[in-house]
Amino acid sequence: MSARRLRSLGVDPATGKEAFVVARSGGFLGALADAHALTSAVALVAVVGEVLETGEASEGELAAFVPSLHAALGECVDMIAVDAEADRE
């Protein structure tokens, strides 16, 4: 997991463009990217949970969440893997 990758810091409210960085694990920008990823994942879990709780969503509507859920899960798994790698060093 030592390969560097683009990490999102969120969307600039003035321009509507997403800001990306290549951040070192344990650095300030890495911490900001981690916080953004976790905040996004928490919001996504809340929205999907509400949709599932109502039980009225179609399969197509539920399928629309899959790419976002996959991306959020992947980001969280990467954070855990980087932390585990740092612990081994």
Sequence and secondary structure as in RCSB ss.txt:
>XXXX:A:sequence
MSARRLRSLGVDPATGKEAFVVARSGGFLGALADAHALTSAVALVAVVGEVLETGEASEGELAAFVPSLHAALGE
CVDMIAVDAEADRE
>XXXX:A:secstr
  S  EEEEEE TTT  EEEEE  TTSHHHHHHHHHHHHHHHHHHHHHHHHHHHT   HHHHHTTHHHHHHHHHH
HHHHHHHHHHHHH 
